[in-house]
Amino acid sequence: MRTLLPEGWPRPSGYANGIEAIGRTIFVAGQIGWDTEGRFPETFVGQLDQTLANTIAVLEAGDAGPENIVRMTWYLTDLDAYRNALADVSAIWKRRIGRVYPAMAVIGVSGLVEREAMIEIETTAVVAD
């Protein structure tokens, strides 16, 4: 994989403007912050942690891991909860994903299918041939 940064652009913090990858592609459906029993943590930070854990579990089922993530789209029901928790978001990211910074978008939405869900993340990963 290669991070794409147009000449003269500032290096983004926490994401990449683009990623070039060749290999087997894994598409992870939108994951939310519930556990295997369908229970949600009460906080945004708790749901983010569980959502990333769920994403990693799906990747592992495809013989991949966080290091293979090339793109993520985050859908949030409360952008202020995200903005107010950036230090926690960073700590959870480092613990779950590590020093991987994919192409990303974070989008505020009015709601998700599961009423208790505060976050949903779609992920694309590429495993090198």
N, CA, C and O atoms as a GROMACS GRO file, in nm:
protein
  516
    1MET      N    1   0.084  -0.118   0.000
    1MET     CA    2   0.000   0.000   0.000
    1MET      C    3   0.088   0.124   0.000
    1MET      O    4   0.199   0.125   0.054
    2ARG      N    5   0.035   0.228  -0.062
    2ARG     CA    6   0.108   0.354  -0.067
    2ARG      C    7   0.012   0.467  -0.035
    2ARG      O    8  -0.096   0.476  -0.093
    3THR      N    9   0.052   0.554   0.057
    3THR     CA   10  -0.026   0.672   0.090
    3THR      C   11  -0.007   0.777  -0.018
    3THR      O   12   0.106   0.803  -0.060
    4LEU      N   13  -0.117   0.837  -0.062
    4LEU     CA   14  -0.111   0.938  -0.167
    4LEU      C   15  -0.125   1.078  -0.106
    4LEU      O   16  -0.223   1.107  -0.037
    5LEU      N   17  -0.025   1.162  -0.132
    5LEU     CA   18  -0.026   1.299  -0.082
    5LEU      C   19   0.019   1.391  -0.195
    5LEU      O   20   0.137   1.393  -0.230
    6PRO      N   21  -0.075   1.466  -0.254
    6PRO     CA   22  -0.037   1.555  -0.363
    6PRO      C   23   0.073   1.653  -0.320
    6PRO      O   24   0.077   1.699  -0.206
    7GLU      N   25   0.160   1.683  -0.413
    7GLU     CA   26   0.272   1.774  -0.386
    7GLU      C   27   0.220   1.909  -0.336
    7GLU      O   28   0.128   1.967  -0.394
    8GLY      N   29   0.281   1.957  -0.229
    8GLY     CA   30   0.245   2.086  -0.173
    8GLY      C   31   0.132   2.083  -0.073
    8GLY      O   32   0.106   2.183  -0.006
    9TRP      N   33   0.062   1.970  -0.061
    9TRP     CA   34  -0.048   1.961   0.035
    9TRP      C   35   0.007   1.934   0.174
    9TRP      O   36   0.108   1.865   0.187
   10PRO      N   37  -0.057   1.986   0.279
   10PRO     CA   38  -0.015   1.952   0.415
   10PRO      C   39  -0.052   1.807   0.446
   10PRO      O   40  -0.154   1.757   0.399
   11ARG      N   41   0.030   1.742   0.526
   11ARG     CA   42   0.002   1.604   0.566
   11ARG      C   43  -0.119   1.604   0.660
   11ARG      O   44  -0.117   1.676   0.760
   12PRO      N   45  -0.223   1.526   0.629
   12PRO     CA   46  -0.341   1.523   0.716
   12PRO      C   47  -0.308   1.452   0.848
   12PRO      O   48  -0.214   1.373   0.857
   13SER      N   49  -0.386   1.481   0.949
   13SER     CA   50  -0.367   1.421   1.081
   13SER      C   51  -0.475   1.318   1.106
   13SER      O   52  -0.593   1.352   1.113
   14GLY      N   53  -0.436   1.192   1.121
   14GLY     CA   54  -0.530   1.087   1.155
   14GLY      C   55  -0.598   1.018   1.038
   14GLY      O   56  -0.680   0.929   1.059
   15TYR      N   57  -0.565   1.057   0.916
   15TYR     CA   58  -0.623   0.993   0.798
   15TYR      C   59  -0.531   1.019   0.680
   15TYR      O   60  -0.434   1.094   0.692
   16ALA      N   61  -0.560   0.958   0.565
   16ALA     CA   62  -0.486   0.981   0.442
   16ALA      C   63  -0.580   1.040   0.338
   16ALA      O   64  -0.699   1.009   0.338
   17ASN      N   65  -0.527   1.123   0.251
   17ASN     CA   66  -0.608   1.175   0.141
   17ASN      C   67  -0.641   1.065   0.042
   17ASN      O   68  -0.747   1.067  -0.020
   18GLY      N   69  -0.551   0.970   0.027
   18GLY     CA   70  -0.573   0.859  -0.064
   18GLY      C   71  -0.477   0.746  -0.035
   18GLY      O   72  -0.370   0.767   0.024
   19ILE      N   73  -0.515   0.626  -0.075
   19ILE     CA   74  -0.434   0.506  -0.057
   19ILE      C   75  -0.433   0.430  -0.189
   19ILE      O   76  -0.537   0.414  -0.252
   20GLU      N   77  -0.317   0.384  -0.230
   20GLU     CA   78  -0.304   0.298  -0.347
   20GLU      C   79  -0.274   0.158  -0.296
   20GLU      O   80  -0.184   0.139  -0.213
   21ALA      N   81  -0.349   0.058  -0.344
   21ALA     CA   82  -0.330  -0.078  -0.298
   21ALA      C   83  -0.360  -0.178  -0.409
   21ALA      O   84  -0.445  -0.152  -0.495
   22ILE      N   85  -0.290  -0.290  -0.407
   22ILE     CA   86  -0.314  -0.398  -0.500
   22ILE      C   87  -0.331  -0.525  -0.417
   22ILE      O   88  -0.251  -0.552  -0.328
   23GLY      N   89  -0.435  -0.604  -0.446
   23GLY     CA   90  -0.453  -0.729  -0.374
   23GLY      C   91  -0.598  -0.770  -0.363
   23GLY      O   92  -0.684  -0.723  -0.437
   24ARG      N   93  -0.624  -0.860  -0.268
   24ARG     CA   94  -0.757  -0.913  -0.240
   24ARG      C   95  -0.834  -0.810  -0.157
   24ARG      O   96  -0.785  -0.764  -0.054
   25THR      N   97  -0.954  -0.774  -0.202
   25THR     CA   98  -1.032  -0.668  -0.137
   25THR      C   99  -1.137  -0.729  -0.044
   25THR      O  100  -1.205  -0.826  -0.078
   26ILE      N  101  -1.149  -0.670   0.075
   26ILE     CA  102  -1.250  -0.709   0.173
   26ILE      C  103  -1.337  -0.587   0.200
   26ILE      O  104  -1.286  -0.480   0.234
   27PHE      N  105  -1.468  -0.604   0.185
   27PHE     CA  106  -1.563  -0.497   0.211
   27PHE      C  107  -1.638  -0.532   0.339
   27PHE      O  108  -1.709  -0.633   0.344
   28VAL      N  109  -1.623  -0.450   0.440
   28VAL     CA  110  -1.690  -0.473   0.568
   28VAL      C  111  -1.815  -0.387   0.574
   28VAL      O  112  -1.807  -0.264   0.563
   29ALA      N  113  -1.930  -0.450   0.591
   29ALA     CA  114  -2.056  -0.378   0.604
   29ALA      C  115  -2.050  -0.284   0.723
   29ALA      O  116  -1.964  -0.298   0.809
   30GLY      N  117  -2.142  -0.189   0.727
   30GLY     CA  118  -2.147  -0.096   0.839
   30GLY      C  119  -2.157  -0.171   0.971
   30GLY      O  120  -2.251  -0.246   0.996
   31GLN      N  121  -2.057  -0.148   1.056
   31GLN     CA  122  -2.054  -0.209   1.188
   31GLN      C  123  -2.096  -0.105   1.291
   31GLN      O  124  -2.062   0.013   1.279
   32ILE      N  125  -2.169  -0.150   1.392
   32ILE     CA  126  -2.214  -0.062   1.498
   32ILE      C  127  -2.160  -0.112   1.631
   32ILE      O  128  -2.094  -0.216   1.637
   33GLY      N  129  -2.187  -0.038   1.737
   33GLY     CA  130  -2.125  -0.064   1.866
   33GLY      C  131  -2.197  -0.159   1.958
   33GLY      O  132  -2.192  -0.142   2.080
   34TRP      N  133  -2.264  -0.259   1.904
   34TRP     CA  134  -2.325  -0.357   1.994
   34TRP      C  135  -2.236  -0.479   2.007
   34TRP      O  136  -2.152  -0.507   1.922
   35ASP      N  137  -2.257  -0.550   2.118
   35ASP     CA  138  -2.179  -0.672   2.140
   35ASP      C  139  -2.254  -0.791   2.080
   35ASP      O  140  -2.358  -0.773   2.016
   36THR      N  141  -2.203  -0.911   2.101
   36THR     CA  142  -2.264  -1.030   2.041
   36THR      C  143  -2.403  -1.061   2.098
   36THR      O  144  -2.476  -1.142   2.042
   37GLU      N  145  -2.439  -0.996   2.207
   37GLU     CA  146  -2.573  -1.012   2.266
   37GLU      C  147  -2.668  -0.900   2.225
   37GLU      O  148  -2.783  -0.895   2.269
   38GLY      N  149  -2.619  -0.808   2.140
   38GLY     CA  150  -2.702  -0.697   2.095
   38GLY      C  151  -2.710  -0.581   2.192
   38GLY      O  152  -2.799  -0.496   2.181
   39ARG      N  153  -2.618  -0.576   2.289
   39ARG     CA  154  -2.618  -0.468   2.389
   39ARG      C  155  -2.522  -0.357   2.346
   39ARG      O  156  -2.414  -0.384   2.292
   40PHE      N  157  -2.563  -0.233   2.370
   40PHE     CA  158  -2.482  -0.116   2.336
   40PHE      C  159  -2.423  -0.053   2.462
   40PHE      O  160  -2.492  -0.042   2.563
   41PRO      N  161  -2.297  -0.011   2.458
   41PRO     CA  162  -2.245   0.076   2.564
   41PRO      C  163  -2.327   0.207   2.562
   41PRO      O  164  -2.382   0.243   2.458
   42GLU      N  165  -2.334   0.275   2.674
   42GLU     CA  166  -2.416   0.396   2.684
   42GLU      C  167  -2.347   0.519   2.628
   42GLU      O  168  -2.414   0.619   2.601
   43THR      N  169  -2.214   0.516   2.610
   43THR     CA  170  -2.142   0.635   2.567
   43THR      C  171  -2.093   0.623   2.423
   43THR      O  172  -2.078   0.513   2.369
   44PHE      N  173  -2.069   0.738   2.361
   44PHE     CA  174  -2.012   0.740   2.227
   44PHE      C  175  -1.877   0.668   2.226
   44PHE      O  176  -1.850   0.587   2.138
   45VAL      N  177  -1.793   0.697   2.324
   45VAL     CA  178  -1.660   0.638   2.329
   45VAL      C  179  -1.670   0.486   2.343
   45VAL      O  180  -1.595   0.412   2.278
   46GLY      N  181  -1.760   0.438   2.426
   46GLY     CA  182  -1.780   0.295   2.441
   46GLY      C  183  -1.828   0.230   2.312
   46GLY      O  184  -1.784   0.121   2.277
   47GLN      N  185  -1.920   0.297   2.242
   47GLN     CA  186  -1.968   0.244   2.116
   47GLN      C  187  -1.860   0.246   2.008
   47GLN      O  188  -1.852   0.153   1.928
   48LEU      N  189  -1.778   0.350   2.006
   48LEU     CA  190  -1.668   0.353   1.909
   48LEU      C  191  -1.574   0.236   1.932
   48LEU      O  192  -1.534   0.168   1.838
   49ASP      N  193  -1.538   0.212   2.057
   49ASP     CA  194  -1.448   0.101   2.090
   49ASP      C  195  -1.506  -0.032   2.042
   49ASP      O  196  -1.435  -0.112   1.982
   50GLN      N  197  -1.634  -0.055   2.069
   50GLN     CA  198  -1.698  -0.180   2.029
   50GLN      C  199  -1.712  -0.189   1.878
   50GLN      O  200  -1.695  -0.296   1.820
   51THR      N  201  -1.742  -0.075   1.814
   51THR     CA  202  -1.755  -0.074   1.667
   51THR      C  203  -1.623  -0.113   1.602
   51THR      O  204  -1.622  -0.192   1.508
   52LEU      N  205  -1.512  -0.059   1.650
   52LEU     CA  206  -1.382  -0.095   1.594
   52LEU      C  207  -1.348  -0.242   1.624
   52LEU      O  208  -1.290  -0.310   1.540
   53ALA      N  209  -1.384  -0.289   1.743
   53ALA     CA  210  -1.362  -0.431   1.775
   53ALA      C  211  -1.442  -0.519   1.679
   53ALA      O  212  -1.391  -0.621   1.632
   54ASN      N  213  -1.565  -0.482   1.650
   54ASN     CA  214  -1.649  -0.559   1.557
   54ASN      C  215  -1.590  -0.557   1.417
   54ASN      O  216  -1.590  -0.658   1.347
   55THR      N  217  -1.540  -0.442   1.376
   55THR     CA  218  -1.477  -0.428   1.244
   55THR      C  219  -1.357  -0.521   1.234
   55THR      O  220  -1.341  -0.591   1.134
   56ILE      N  221  -1.274  -0.522   1.336
   56ILE     CA  222  -1.154  -0.607   1.336
   56ILE      C  223  -1.193  -0.754   1.333
   56ILE      O  224  -1.127  -0.833   1.266
   57ALA      N  225  -1.300  -0.791   1.404
   57ALA     CA  226  -1.345  -0.930   1.403
   57ALA      C  227  -1.384  -0.974   1.262
   57ALA      O  228  -1.353  -1.086   1.221
   58VAL      N  229  -1.453  -0.888   1.188
   58VAL     CA  230  -1.491  -0.922   1.050
   58VAL      C  231  -1.366  -0.933   0.964
   58VAL      O  232  -1.354  -1.026   0.884
   59LEU      N  233  -1.273  -0.840   0.979
   59LEU     CA  234  -1.148  -0.847   0.903
   59LEU      C  235  -1.074  -0.978   0.932
   59LEU      O  236  -1.025  -1.043   0.840
   60GLU      N  237  -1.066  -1.015   1.058
   60GLU     CA  238  -0.996  -1.139   1.095
   60GLU      C  239  -1.063  -1.261   1.033
   60GLU      O  240  -0.996  -1.358   0.999
   61ALA      N  241  -1.196  -1.256   1.018
   61ALA     CA  242  -1.267  -1.367   0.953
   61ALA      C  243  -1.225  -1.380   0.807
   61ALA      O  244  -1.239  -1.487   0.746
   62GLY      N  245  -1.174  -1.271   0.750
   62GLY     CA  246  -1.124  -1.272   0.612
   62GLY      C  247  -0.973  -1.278   0.606
   62GLY      O  248  -0.913  -1.242   0.504
   63ASP      N  249  -0.909  -1.324   0.714
   63ASP     CA  250  -0.763  -1.334   0.721
   63ASP      C  251  -0.695  -1.201   0.695
   63ASP      O  252  -0.597  -1.193   0.621
   64ALA      N  253  -0.749  -1.096   0.756
   64ALA     CA  254  -0.693  -0.961   0.744
   64ALA      C  255  -0.691  -0.898   0.883
   64ALA      O  256  -0.738  -0.957   0.980
   65GLY      N  257  -0.636  -0.780   0.889
   65GLY     CA  258  -0.630  -0.707   1.016
   65GLY      C  259  -0.632  -0.558   0.992
   65GLY      O  260  -0.646  -0.514   0.878
   66PRO      N  261  -0.619  -0.480   1.098
   66PRO     CA  262  -0.622  -0.334   1.086
   66PRO      C  263  -0.519  -0.280   0.986
   66PRO      O  264  -0.544  -0.179   0.921
   67GLU      N  265  -0.405  -0.347   0.974
   67GLU     CA  266  -0.300  -0.301   0.884
   67GLU      C  267  -0.343  -0.306   0.738
   67GLU      O  268  -0.276  -0.249   0.652
   68ASN      N  269  -0.453  -0.374   0.708
   68ASN     CA  270  -0.503  -0.386   0.571
   68ASN      C  271  -0.611  -0.284   0.536
   68ASN      O  272  -0.656  -0.278   0.421
   69ILE      N  273  -0.653  -0.203   0.632
   69ILE     CA  274  -0.759  -0.106   0.608
   69ILE      C  275  -0.709   0.005   0.516
   69ILE      O  276  -0.604   0.065   0.540
   70VAL      N  277  -0.786   0.030   0.409
   70VAL     CA  278  -0.750   0.137   0.316
   70VAL      C  279  -0.853   0.250   0.314
   70VAL      O  280  -0.822   0.362   0.274
   71ARG      N  281  -0.977   0.222   0.358
   71ARG     CA  282  -1.081   0.325   0.355
   71ARG      C  283  -1.184   0.298   0.463
   71ARG      O  284  -1.220   0.182   0.489
   72MET      N  285  -1.232   0.405   0.526
   72MET     CA  286  -1.341   0.396   0.623
   72MET      C  287  -1.435   0.514   0.604
   72MET      O  288  -1.393   0.625   0.572
   73THR      N  289  -1.564   0.487   0.623
   73THR     CA  290  -1.663   0.593   0.631
   73THR      C  291  -1.735   0.578   0.764
   73THR      O  292  -1.793   0.474   0.794
   74TRP      N  293  -1.730   0.684   0.843
   74TRP     CA  294  -1.794   0.687   0.974
   74TRP      C  295  -1.923   0.767   0.964
   74TRP      O  296  -1.923   0.878   0.911
   75TYR      N  297  -2.032   0.712   1.014
   75TYR     CA  298  -2.160   0.780   1.022
   75TYR      C  299  -2.190   0.802   1.170
   75TYR      O  300  -2.199   0.706   1.247
   76LEU      N  301  -2.205   0.928   1.210
   76LEU     CA  302  -2.224   0.962   1.351
   76LEU      C  303  -2.357   1.034   1.370
   76LEU      O  304  -2.394   1.121   1.291
   77THR      N  305  -2.428   0.998   1.476
   77THR     CA  306  -2.554   1.066   1.507
   77THR      C  307  -2.531   1.193   1.588
   77THR      O  308  -2.623   1.273   1.603
   78ASP      N  309  -2.410   1.213   1.641
   78ASP     CA  310  -2.380   1.331   1.723
   78ASP      C  311  -2.236   1.373   1.697
   78ASP      O  312  -2.143   1.322   1.759
   79LEU      N  313  -2.218   1.467   1.605
   79LEU     CA  314  -2.082   1.513   1.572
   79LEU      C  315  -2.015   1.580   1.692
   79LEU      O  316  -1.893   1.572   1.706
   80ASP      N  317  -2.092   1.645   1.778
   80ASP     CA  318  -2.031   1.708   1.896
   80ASP      C  319  -1.975   1.604   1.991
   80ASP      O  320  -1.871   1.628   2.054
   81ALA      N  321  -2.041   1.489   2.004
   81ALA     CA  322  -1.987   1.383   2.090
   81ALA      C  323  -1.850   1.340   2.038
   81ALA      O  324  -1.759   1.315   2.117
   82TYR      N  325  -1.836   1.330   1.907
   82TYR     CA  326  -1.708   1.297   1.845
   82TYR      C  327  -1.605   1.407   1.871
   82TYR      O  328  -1.495   1.379   1.917
   83ARG      N  329  -1.642   1.530   1.842
   83ARG     CA  330  -1.550   1.643   1.860
   83ARG      C  331  -1.504   1.657   2.005
   83ARG      O  332  -1.389   1.690   2.032
   84ASN      N  333  -1.594   1.633   2.099
   84ASN     CA  334  -1.564   1.649   2.241
   84ASN      C  335  -1.482   1.532   2.298
   84ASN      O  336  -1.433   1.540   2.410
   85ALA      N  337  -1.469   1.425   2.221
   85ALA     CA  338  -1.399   1.306   2.270
   85ALA      C  339  -1.275   1.275   2.188
   85ALA      O  340  -1.230   1.160   2.187
   86LEU      N  341  -1.218   1.373   2.120
   86LEU     CA  342  -1.106   1.345   2.028
   86LEU      C  343  -0.988   1.277   2.097
   86LEU      O  344  -0.924   1.191   2.036
   87ALA      N  345  -0.958   1.314   2.220
   87ALA     CA  346  -0.847   1.248   2.291
   87ALA      C  347  -0.878   1.100   2.313
   87ALA      O  348  -0.791   1.015   2.294
   88ASP      N  349  -1.001   1.069   2.353
   88ASP     CA  350  -1.041   0.930   2.371
   88ASP      C  351  -1.047   0.856   2.238
   88ASP      O  352  -1.007   0.740   2.229
   89VAL      N  353  -1.097   0.922   2.135
   89VAL     CA  354  -1.103   0.863   2.001
   89VAL      C  355  -0.962   0.824   1.957
   89VAL      O  356  -0.941   0.713   1.907
   90SER      N  357  -0.867   0.913   1.977
   90SER     CA  358  -0.728   0.887   1.940
   90SER      C  359  -0.671   0.768   2.017
   90SER      O  360  -0.604   0.683   1.959
   91ALA      N  361  -0.697   0.763   2.147
   91ALA     CA  362  -0.646   0.653   2.230
   91ALA      C  363  -0.706   0.519   2.187
   91ALA      O  364  -0.635   0.419   2.179
   92ILE      N  365  -0.836   0.517   2.160
   92ILE     CA  366  -0.901   0.393   2.115
   92ILE      C  367  -0.846   0.353   1.979
   92ILE      O  368  -0.818   0.235   1.956
   93TRP      N  369  -0.829   0.449   1.889
   93TRP     CA  370  -0.774   0.421   1.757
   93TRP      C  371  -0.637   0.356   1.769
   93TRP      O  372  -0.610   0.254   1.707
   94LYS      N  373  -0.551   0.415   1.848
   94LYS     CA  374  -0.414   0.363   1.864
   94LYS      C  375  -0.416   0.222   1.921
   94LYS      O  376  -0.337   0.137   1.880
   95ARG      N  377  -0.506   0.197   2.017
   95ARG     CA  378  -0.512   0.064   2.080
   95ARG      C  379  -0.569  -0.040   1.985
   95ARG      O  380  -0.520  -0.153   1.980
   96ARG      N  381  -0.672  -0.005   1.910
   96ARG     CA  382  -0.741  -0.102   1.823
   96ARG      C  383  -0.678  -0.112   1.684
   96ARG      O  384  -0.662  -0.222   1.631
   97ILE      N  385  -0.643   0.002   1.625
   97ILE     CA  386  -0.599   0.006   1.485
   97ILE      C  387  -0.449   0.026   1.473
   97ILE      O  388  -0.387  -0.028   1.382
   98GLY      N  389  -0.391   0.101   1.562
   98GLY     CA  390  -0.246   0.126   1.558
   98GLY      C  391  -0.213   0.247   1.473
   98GLY      O  392  -0.288   0.344   1.470
   99ARG      N  393  -0.100   0.240   1.405
   99ARG     CA  394  -0.052   0.353   1.324
   99ARG      C  395  -0.095   0.338   1.178
   99ARG      O  396  -0.015   0.358   1.087
  100VAL      N  397  -0.219   0.303   1.158
  100VAL     CA  398  -0.279   0.289   1.026
  100VAL      C  399  -0.371   0.408   1.006
  100VAL      O  400  -0.458   0.435   1.089
  101TYR      N  401  -0.352   0.480   0.896
  101TYR     CA  402  -0.433   0.600   0.870
  101TYR      C  403  -0.490   0.592   0.729
  101TYR      O  404  -0.429   0.640   0.633
  102PRO      N  405  -0.609   0.530   0.716
  102PRO     CA  406  -0.670   0.511   0.584
  102PRO      C  407  -0.735   0.638   0.531
  102PRO      O  408  -0.745   0.738   0.603
  103ALA      N  409  -0.778   0.634   0.406
  103ALA     CA  410  -0.863   0.739   0.354
  103ALA      C  411  -0.995   0.731   0.432
  103ALA      O  412  -1.052   0.623   0.448
  104MET      N  413  -1.044   0.845   0.479
  104MET     CA  414  -1.161   0.844   0.567
  104MET      C  415  -1.255   0.959   0.538
  104MET      O  416  -1.216   1.063   0.486
  105ALA      N  417  -1.381   0.937   0.574
  105ALA     CA  418  -1.481   1.043   0.579
  105ALA      C  419  -1.560   1.022   0.708
  105ALA      O  420  -1.589   0.909   0.746
  106VAL      N  421  -1.596   1.132   0.773
  106VAL     CA  422  -1.681   1.129   0.892
  106VAL      C  423  -1.803   1.214   0.859
  106VAL      O  424  -1.791   1.332   0.824
  107ILE      N  425  -1.921   1.153   0.870
  107ILE     CA  426  -2.045   1.216   0.826
  107ILE      C  427  -2.146   1.216   0.939
  107ILE      O  428  -2.168   1.114   1.004
  108GLY      N  429  -2.208   1.331   0.963
  108GLY     CA  430  -2.316   1.340   1.060
  108GLY      C  431  -2.448   1.299   0.996
  108GLY      O  432  -2.480   1.341   0.885
  109VAL      N  433  -2.523   1.216   1.066
  109VAL     CA  434  -2.653   1.168   1.018
  109VAL      C  435  -2.759   1.189   1.126
  109VAL      O  436  -2.726   1.203   1.244
  110SER      N  437  -2.885   1.192   1.085
  110SER     CA  438  -2.992   1.215   1.182
  110SER      C  439  -3.026   1.090   1.262
  110SER      O  440  -3.085   1.099   1.370
  111GLY      N  441  -2.990   0.974   1.211
  111GLY     CA  442  -3.017   0.850   1.284
  111GLY      C  443  -2.964   0.731   1.208
  111GLY      O  444  -2.931   0.740   1.090
  112LEU      N  445  -2.958   0.619   1.277
  112LEU     CA  446  -2.915   0.492   1.218
  112LEU      C  447  -3.028   0.391   1.236
  112LEU      O  448  -3.120   0.415   1.314
  113VAL      N  449  -3.023   0.280   1.166
  113VAL     CA  450  -3.132   0.182   1.171
  113VAL      C  451  -3.154   0.134   1.315
  113VAL      O  452  -3.267   0.129   1.362
  114GLU      N  453  -3.046   0.098   1.383
  114GLU     CA  454  -3.059   0.058   1.524
  114GLU      C  455  -3.065   0.186   1.608
  114GLU      O  456  -2.969   0.262   1.612
  115ARG      N  457  -3.177   0.209   1.673
  115ARG     CA  458  -3.202   0.336   1.742
  115ARG      C  459  -3.096   0.372   1.846
  115ARG      O  460  -3.066   0.490   1.864
  116GLU      N  461  -3.038   0.274   1.913
  116GLU     CA  462  -2.939   0.301   2.016
  116GLU      C  463  -2.800   0.330   1.960
  116GLU      O  464  -2.713   0.380   2.031
  117ALA      N  465  -2.778   0.298   1.833
  117ALA     CA  466  -2.647   0.315   1.773
  117ALA      C  467  -2.614   0.463   1.756
  117ALA      O  468  -2.696   0.541   1.708
  118MET      N  469  -2.493   0.500   1.796
  118MET     CA  470  -2.444   0.637   1.781
  118MET      C  471  -2.343   0.648   1.667
  118MET      O  472  -2.312   0.758   1.621
  119ILE      N  473  -2.292   0.533   1.623
  119ILE     CA  474  -2.188   0.531   1.520
  119ILE      C  475  -2.202   0.405   1.436
  119ILE      O  476  -2.236   0.298   1.486
  120GLU      N  477  -2.175   0.420   1.307
  120GLU     CA  478  -2.167   0.306   1.216
  120GLU      C  479  -2.047   0.331   1.126
  120GLU      O  480  -2.028   0.441   1.076
  121ILE      N  481  -1.966   0.227   1.107
  121ILE     CA  482  -1.844   0.241   1.026
  121ILE      C  483  -1.842   0.136   0.917
  121ILE      O  484  -1.853   0.016   0.944
  122GLU      N  485  -1.827   0.182   0.791
  122GLU     CA  486  -1.802   0.094   0.678
  122GLU      C  487  -1.652   0.094   0.652
  122GLU      O  488  -1.586   0.197   0.664
  123THR      N  489  -1.599  -0.023   0.616
  123THR     CA  490  -1.454  -0.035   0.600
  123THR      C  491  -1.422  -0.114   0.474
  123THR      O  492  -1.490  -0.210   0.439
  124THR      N  493  -1.316  -0.072   0.405
  124THR     CA  494  -1.260  -0.147   0.294
  124THR      C  495  -1.115  -0.179   0.330
  124THR      O  496  -1.041  -0.092   0.376
  125ALA      N  497  -1.077  -0.303   0.308
  125ALA     CA  498  -0.940  -0.347   0.334
  125ALA      C  499  -0.886  -0.417   0.211
  125ALA      O  500  -0.961  -0.474   0.132
  126VAL      N  501  -0.754  -0.412   0.195
  126VAL     CA  502  -0.690  -0.481   0.084
  126VAL      C  503  -0.574  -0.562   0.142
  126VAL      O  504  -0.488  -0.509   0.213
  127VAL      N  505  -0.574  -0.691   0.109
  127VAL     CA  506  -0.466  -0.782   0.152
  127VAL      C  507  -0.377  -0.804   0.030
  127VAL      O  508  -0.423  -0.851  -0.074
  128ALA      N  509  -0.250  -0.770   0.044
  128ALA     CA  510  -0.156  -0.782  -0.068
  128ALA      C  511  -0.149  -0.925  -0.117
  128ALA      O  512  -0.161  -1.019  -0.039
  129ASP      N  513  -0.130  -0.940  -0.250
  129ASP     CA  514  -0.114  -1.073  -0.311
  129ASP      C  515   0.017  -1.135  -0.269
  129ASP      O  516   0.048  -1.247  -0.310
   0.00000   0.00000   0.00000
